[in-house]
C-alpha cells in the first residue's frame, strides 16, 4: 500500500469526539427483506452469527457520562450512510446490544446483481454514530461495554481484494473510532483482548488493532456460537462435518480445549451460557441420516457448568430454538410450533411470546430478538414476562 493510502487510513483511525444529543426516533415505514421463517424458525444467518458472539457484562445500565469536551463537539454526519439507514426500502438485517442503551444495527438495501448497499448505526447512551456504506452486509458484535460494527471481506484469503473495503467502527466513551480491518494468518491461539465471532468460520478480531484472523481448533471442521463468560472462558459448539456436535471450551485462549458431547448421534446443537458460566441451556441438533421434522428433542439445563444435566421439556425438533441462560440458574428457549411458547427452564411454566418474536439472545438479564418479518428489535428486562418494541435507526 502506498504511503498516501497509509496516511489516509491513519487519518480515519483517529478518535472523533462524541456529541451528547438525544437519539432521533424516526417512524419511517418499513419494508420487509428477510425471508419468512419456515417451520424450523430459522433467522438470518448473519444475525445468528453475530448474536452468538456475545460478551457478558456486569453492568447493563449504560449510565456512563461523557467528558465535557465530548459534549461540545459533533461527530461528522455521513450522509450516504444516513440515506441507507433511513431509506424506506432499507431492511434491518442485524442488531446487537451490550446494554439496553448501547446497541448497533445493520440496515441494507438490495442492489442489482444480488448485492447489497449496507450501513450500520451505533448508539451509546443516546449518542449516535454511523459506519460507512459497504457492498457487503455488516455484522454487529458486542464487545465489553460497547457494540462495534464490522464490514468483513468476502473470504478469509489474504489475497481477496475485498479486504480493501473491510472496516470496523466503534463508539466508545472517547468517541467514534474507525479502523481498517487487516488480514493475519490462521491461528490456533488468540489474544485476551480478542473477540471470537462465527461467520462461516471461527474468527478472532482484535478491536484495538483491527486484525482479523481465522481460529483453528485441532481436529474440528466447524465451530459456531462463541460466547465468553465472566471468568474469561470461551464456549463454542463445534465438531466434524460428519460427526456429533460437542460443547468446547478454553480457559487459556485456545492453547487447550475441553469438550463434552451434546447428544450422541446428533450434529451441531444450540447452547446458551449465563454471564457467570455456571448455567447452560442446551438444545441438541439433528441426526445426520434423518433430519425428521416431527422428532422430539430435549431442552436441557445445567447449573454446574455442564457437569450434570436435567431434561426440562421435549418439543418438536425444528421448532425449538434460541436458548439463553441467566446467572440465577434459569433460562429461556423459544418454541415456534403450533402453540408458540417461551419455555423457562428452571423457572416454571412457559410464557406466551410475542407472535412476531423471531429469535432470542441475552446480555446479562436483558433479552432481545429480531422481529419476525419486520424491522424492529423486541426487548425484555424481566426474563420474558413482558416485551417492548424498538426500531434501531
Secondary structure as a PSIPRED ss2 file (coil, helix, strand):
# PSIPRED VFORMAT (PSIPRED V4.0)

   1 X C   1.000  0.000  0.000
   2 X C   1.000  0.000  0.000
   3 X H   0.000  1.000  0.000
   4 X H   0.000  1.000  0.000
   5 X H   0.000  1.000  0.000
   6 X H   0.000  1.000  0.000
   7 X H   0.000  1.000  0.000
   8 X H   0.000  1.000  0.000
   9 X H   0.000  1.000  0.000
  10 X H   0.000  1.000  0.000
  11 X H   0.000  1.000  0.000
  12 X H   0.000  1.000  0.000
  13 X C   1.000  0.000  0.000
  14 X C   1.000  0.000  0.000
  15 X C   1.000  0.000  0.000
  16 X E   0.000  0.000  1.000
  17 X C   1.000  0.000  0.000
  18 X C   1.000  0.000  0.000
  19 X E   0.000  0.000  1.000
  20 X C   1.000  0.000  0.000
  21 X C   1.000  0.000  0.000
  22 X C   1.000  0.000  0.000
  23 X C   1.000  0.000  0.000
  24 X C   1.000  0.000  0.000
  25 X C   1.000  0.000  0.000
  26 X C   1.000  0.000  0.000
  27 X C   1.000  0.000  0.000
  28 X C   1.000  0.000  0.000
  29 X C   1.000  0.000  0.000
  30 X C   1.000  0.000  0.000
  31 X C   1.000  0.000  0.000
  32 X C   1.000  0.000  0.000
  33 X C   1.000  0.000  0.000
  34 X C   1.000  0.000  0.000
  35 X C   1.000  0.000  0.000
  36 X C   1.000  0.000  0.000
  37 X C   1.000  0.000  0.000
  38 X C   1.000  0.000  0.000
  39 X C   1.000  0.000  0.000
  40 X C   1.000  0.000  0.000
  41 X C   1.000  0.000  0.000
  42 X C   1.000  0.000  0.000
  43 X C   1.000  0.000  0.000
  44 X C   1.000  0.000  0.000
  45 X H   0.000  1.000  0.000
  46 X H   0.000  1.000  0.000
  47 X H   0.000  1.000  0.000
  48 X H   0.000  1.000  0.000
  49 X H   0.000  1.000  0.000
  50 X H   0.000  1.000  0.000
  51 X H   0.000  1.000  0.000
  52 X C   1.000  0.000  0.000
  53 X C   1.000  0.000  0.000
  54 X C   1.000  0.000  0.000
  55 X E   0.000  0.000  1.000
  56 X C   1.000  0.000  0.000
  57 X C   1.000  0.000  0.000
  58 X C   1.000  0.000  0.000
  59 X C   1.000  0.000  0.000
  60 X C   1.000  0.000  0.000
  61 X C   1.000  0.000  0.000
  62 X C   1.000  0.000  0.000
  63 X C   1.000  0.000  0.000
  64 X C   1.000  0.000  0.000
  65 X C   1.000  0.000  0.000
  66 X C   1.000  0.000  0.000
  67 X C   1.000  0.000  0.000
  68 X H   0.000  1.000  0.000
  69 X H   0.000  1.000  0.000
  70 X H   0.000  1.000  0.000
  71 X H   0.000  1.000  0.000
  72 X H   0.000  1.000  0.000
  73 X C   1.000  0.000  0.000
  74 X C   1.000  0.000  0.000
  75 X C   1.000  0.000  0.000
  76 X C   1.000  0.000  0.000
  77 X C   1.000  0.000  0.000
  78 X C   1.000  0.000  0.000
  79 X H   0.000  1.000  0.000
  80 X H   0.000  1.000  0.000
  81 X H   0.000  1.000  0.000
  82 X H   0.000  1.000  0.000
  83 X H   0.000  1.000  0.000
  84 X H   0.000  1.000  0.000
  85 X H   0.000  1.000  0.000
  86 X C   1.000  0.000  0.000
  87 X C   1.000  0.000  0.000
  88 X C   1.000  0.000  0.000
  89 X C   1.000  0.000  0.000
  90 X C   1.000  0.000  0.000
  91 X E   0.000  0.000  1.000
  92 X E   0.000  0.000  1.000
  93 X E   0.000  0.000  1.000
  94 X E   0.000  0.000  1.000
  95 X E   0.000  0.000  1.000
  96 X E   0.000  0.000  1.000
  97 X E   0.000  0.000  1.000
  98 X E   0.000  0.000  1.000
  99 X E   0.000  0.000  1.000
 100 X C   1.000  0.000  0.000
 101 X C   1.000  0.000  0.000
 102 X E   0.000  0.000  1.000
 103 X E   0.000  0.000  1.000
 104 X E   0.000  0.000  1.000
 105 X E   0.000  0.000  1.000
 106 X E   0.000  0.000  1.000
 107 X E   0.000  0.000  1.000
 108 X E   0.000  0.000  1.000
 109 X E   0.000  0.000  1.000
 110 X E   0.000  0.000  1.000
 111 X E   0.000  0.000  1.000
 112 X C   1.000  0.000  0.000
 113 X C   1.000  0.000  0.000
 114 X C   1.000  0.000  0.000
 115 X E   0.000  0.000  1.000
 116 X E   0.000  0.000  1.000
 117 X E   0.000  0.000  1.000
 118 X E   0.000  0.000  1.000
 119 X E   0.000  0.000  1.000
 120 X E   0.000  0.000  1.000
 121 X E   0.000  0.000  1.000
 122 X E   0.000  0.000  1.000
 123 X E   0.000  0.000  1.000
 124 X E   0.000  0.000  1.000
 125 X C   1.000  0.000  0.000
 126 X C   1.000  0.000  0.000
 127 X E   0.000  0.000  1.000
 128 X E   0.000  0.000  1.000
 129 X E   0.000  0.000  1.000
 130 X E   0.000  0.000  1.000
 131 X E   0.000  0.000  1.000
 132 X E   0.000  0.000  1.000
 133 X E   0.000  0.000  1.000
 134 X E   0.000  0.000  1.000
 135 X C   1.000  0.000  0.000
 136 X C   1.000  0.000  0.000
 137 X C   1.000  0.000  0.000
 138 X E   0.000  0.000  1.000
 139 X E   0.000  0.000  1.000
 140 X E   0.000  0.000  1.000
 141 X E   0.000  0.000  1.000
 142 X E   0.000  0.000  1.000
 143 X E   0.000  0.000  1.000
 144 X C   1.000  0.000  0.000
 145 X C   1.000  0.000  0.000
 146 X E   0.000  0.000  1.000
 147 X E   0.000  0.000  1.000
 148 X E   0.000  0.000  1.000
 149 X E   0.000  0.000  1.000
 150 X E   0.000  0.000  1.000
 151 X E   0.000  0.000  1.000
 152 X C   1.000  0.000  0.000
 153 X C   1.000  0.000  0.000
 154 X C   1.000  0.000  0.000
 155 X C   1.000  0.000  0.000
 156 X C   1.000  0.000  0.000
 157 X C   1.000  0.000  0.000
 158 X C   1.000  0.000  0.000
 159 X C   1.000  0.000  0.000
 160 X C   1.000  0.000  0.000
 161 X H   0.000  1.000  0.000
 162 X H   0.000  1.000  0.000
 163 X H   0.000  1.000  0.000
 164 X H   0.000  1.000  0.000
 165 X H   0.000  1.000  0.000
 166 X C   1.000  0.000  0.000
 167 X E   0.000  0.000  1.000
 168 X E   0.000  0.000  1.000
 169 X E   0.000  0.000  1.000
 170 X E   0.000  0.000  1.000
 171 X E   0.000  0.000  1.000
 172 X E   0.000  0.000  1.000
 173 X C   1.000  0.000  0.000
 174 X C   1.000  0.000  0.000
 175 X E   0.000  0.000  1.000
 176 X E   0.000  0.000  1.000
 177 X E   0.000  0.000  1.000
 178 X E   0.000  0.000  1.000
 179 X E   0.000  0.000  1.000
 180 X E   0.000  0.000  1.000
 181 X C   1.000  0.000  0.000
 182 X E   0.000  0.000  1.000
 183 X E   0.000  0.000  1.000
 184 X C   1.000  0.000  0.000
 185 X C   1.000  0.000  0.000
 186 X C   1.000  0.000  0.000
 187 X E   0.000  0.000  1.000
 188 X C   1.000  0.000  0.000
 189 X C   1.000  0.000  0.000
 190 X C   1.000  0.000  0.000
 191 X C   1.000  0.000  0.000
 192 X C   1.000  0.000  0.000
 193 X C   1.000  0.000  0.000
 194 X E   0.000  0.000  1.000
 195 X E   0.000  0.000  1.000
 196 X E   0.000  0.000  1.000
 197 X E   0.000  0.000  1.000
 198 X E   0.000  0.000  1.000
 199 X C   1.000  0.000  0.000
 200 X C   1.000  0.000  0.000
 201 X C   1.000  0.000  0.000
 202 X E   0.000  0.000  1.000
 203 X E   0.000  0.000  1.000
 204 X E   0.000  0.000  1.000
 205 X E   0.000  0.000  1.000
 206 X E   0.000  0.000  1.000
 207 X C   1.000  0.000  0.000
 208 X C   1.000  0.000  0.000
 209 X C   1.000  0.000  0.000
 210 X C   1.000  0.000  0.000
 211 X E   0.000  0.000  1.000
 212 X E   0.000  0.000  1.000
 213 X E   0.000  0.000  1.000
 214 X E   0.000  0.000  1.000
 215 X E   0.000  0.000  1.000
 216 X C   1.000  0.000  0.000
 217 X C   1.000  0.000  0.000
 218 X C   1.000  0.000  0.000
 219 X C   1.000  0.000  0.000
 220 X C   1.000  0.000  0.000
 221 X C   1.000  0.000  0.000
 222 X E   0.000  0.000  1.000
 223 X E   0.000  0.000  1.000
 224 X E   0.000  0.000  1.000
 225 X E   0.000  0.000  1.000
 226 X E   0.000  0.000  1.000
 227 X E   0.000  0.000  1.000
 228 X E   0.000  0.000  1.000
 229 X C   1.000  0.000  0.000
 230 X C   1.000  0.000  0.000
 231 X C   1.000  0.000  0.000
 232 X C   1.000  0.000  0.000
 233 X C   1.000  0.000  0.000
 234 X E   0.000  0.000  1.000
 235 X E   0.000  0.000  1.000
 236 X E   0.000  0.000  1.000
 237 X E   0.000  0.000  1.000
 238 X E   0.000  0.000  1.000
 239 X E   0.000  0.000  1.000
 240 X C   1.000  0.000  0.000
 241 X C   1.000  0.000  0.000
 242 X C   1.000  0.000  0.000
 243 X C   1.000  0.000  0.000
 244 X C   1.000  0.000  0.000
 245 X C   1.000  0.000  0.000
 246 X E   0.000  0.000  1.000
 247 X E   0.000  0.000  1.000
 248 X E   0.000  0.000  1.000
 249 X E   0.000  0.000  1.000
 250 X E   0.000  0.000  1.000
 251 X C   1.000  0.000  0.000
 252 X C   1.000  0.000  0.000
 253 X C   1.000  0.000  0.000
 254 X C   1.000  0.000  0.000
 255 X C   1.000  0.000  0.000
 256 X C   1.000  0.000  0.000
 257 X C   1.000  0.000  0.000
 258 X E   0.000  0.000  1.000
 259 X E   0.000  0.000  1.000
 260 X E   0.000  0.000  1.000
 261 X E   0.000  0.000  1.000
 262 X C   1.000  0.000  0.000
 263 X C   1.000  0.000  0.000
 264 X C   1.000  0.000  0.000
 265 X C   1.000  0.000  0.000
 266 X C   1.000  0.000  0.000
 267 X E   0.000  0.000  1.000
 268 X E   0.000  0.000  1.000
 269 X E   0.000  0.000  1.000
 270 X E   0.000  0.000  1.000
 271 X E   0.000  0.000  1.000
 272 X E   0.000  0.000  1.000
 273 X E   0.000  0.000  1.000
 274 X C   1.000  0.000  0.000
 275 X C   1.000  0.000  0.000
 276 X C   1.000  0.000  0.000
 277 X C   1.000  0.000  0.000
 278 X C   1.000  0.000  0.000
 279 X C   1.000  0.000  0.000
 280 X E   0.000  0.000  1.000
 281 X E   0.000  0.000  1.000
 282 X E   0.000  0.000  1.000
 283 X E   0.000  0.000  1.000
 284 X E   0.000  0.000  1.000
 285 X E   0.000  0.000  1.000
 286 X E   0.000  0.000  1.000
 287 X C   1.000  0.000  0.000
 288 X C   1.000  0.000  0.000
 289 X C   1.000  0.000  0.000
 290 X C   1.000  0.000  0.000
 291 X C   1.000  0.000  0.000
 292 X C   1.000  0.000  0.000
 293 X C   1.000  0.000  0.000
 294 X C   1.000  0.000  0.000
 295 X C   1.000  0.000  0.000
 296 X E   0.000  0.000  1.000
 297 X E   0.000  0.000  1.000
 298 X E   0.000  0.000  1.000
 299 X E   0.000  0.000  1.000
 300 X E   0.000  0.000  1.000
 301 X E   0.000  0.000  1.000
 302 X E   0.000  0.000  1.000
 303 X C   1.000  0.000  0.000
 304 X C   1.000  0.000  0.000
 305 X C   1.000  0.000  0.000
 306 X C   1.000  0.000  0.000
 307 X C   1.000  0.000  0.000
 308 X C   1.000  0.000  0.000
 309 X C   1.000  0.000  0.000
 310 X E   0.000  0.000  1.000
 311 X E   0.000  0.000  1.000
 312 X E   0.000  0.000  1.000
 313 X E   0.000  0.000  1.000
 314 X E   0.000  0.000  1.000
 315 X E   0.000  0.000  1.000
 316 X E   0.000  0.000  1.000
 317 X H   0.000  1.000  0.000
 318 X H   0.000  1.000  0.000
 319 X H   0.000  1.000  0.000
 320 X E   0.000  0.000  1.000
 321 X E   0.000  0.000  1.000
 322 X E   0.000  0.000  1.000
 323 X E   0.000  0.000  1.000
 324 X E   0.000  0.000  1.000
 325 X E   0.000  0.000  1.000
 326 X C   1.000  0.000  0.000
 327 X C   1.000  0.000  0.000
 328 X C   1.000  0.000  0.000
 329 X C   1.000  0.000  0.000
 330 X C   1.000  0.000  0.000
 331 X E   0.000  0.000  1.000
 332 X E   0.000  0.000  1.000
 333 X E   0.000  0.000  1.000
 334 X E   0.000  0.000  1.000
 335 X E   0.000  0.000  1.000
 336 X C   1.000  0.000  0.000
 337 X C   1.000  0.000  0.000
 338 X C   1.000  0.000  0.000
 339 X C   1.000  0.000  0.000
 340 X C   1.000  0.000  0.000
 341 X E   0.000  0.000  1.000
 342 X E   0.000  0.000  1.000
 343 X E   0.000  0.000  1.000
 344 X E   0.000  0.000  1.000
 345 X C   1.000  0.000  0.000
 346 X C   1.000  0.000  0.000
 347 X C   1.000  0.000  0.000
 348 X E   0.000  0.000  1.000
 349 X E   0.000  0.000  1.000
 350 X E   0.000  0.000  1.000
 351 X E   0.000  0.000  1.000
 352 X C   1.000  0.000  0.000
 353 X C   1.000  0.000  0.000
 354 X C   1.000  0.000  0.000
 355 X C   1.000  0.000  0.000
 356 X C   1.000  0.000  0.000
 357 X E   0.000  0.000  1.000
 358 X C   1.000  0.000  0.000
 359 X C   1.000  0.000  0.000
 360 X C   1.000  0.000  0.000
 361 X E   0.000  0.000  1.000
 362 X E   0.000  0.000  1.000
 363 X E   0.000  0.000  1.000
 364 X C   1.000  0.000  0.000
 365 X C   1.000  0.000  0.000
 366 X E   0.000  0.000  1.000
 367 X E   0.000  0.000  1.000
 368 X E   0.000  0.000  1.000
 369 X E   0.000  0.000  1.000
 370 X E   0.000  0.000  1.000
 371 X E   0.000  0.000  1.000
 372 X C   1.000  0.000  0.000
 373 X C   1.000  0.000  0.000
 374 X C   1.000  0.000  0.000
 375 X C   1.000  0.000  0.000
 376 X C   1.000  0.000  0.000
 377 X E   0.000  0.000  1.000
 378 X E   0.000  0.000  1.000
 379 X E   0.000  0.000  1.000
 380 X E   0.000  0.000  1.000
 381 X C   1.000  0.000  0.000
 382 X C   1.000  0.000  0.000
 383 X C   1.000  0.000  0.000
 384 X C   1.000  0.000  0.000
 385 X C   1.000  0.000  0.000
 386 X C   1.000  0.000  0.000
 387 X C   1.000  0.000  0.000
 388 X E   0.000  0.000  1.000
 389 X E   0.000  0.000  1.000
 390 X E   0.000  0.000  1.000
 391 X C   1.000  0.000  0.000
 392 X C   1.000  0.000  0.000
 393 X C   1.000  0.000  0.000
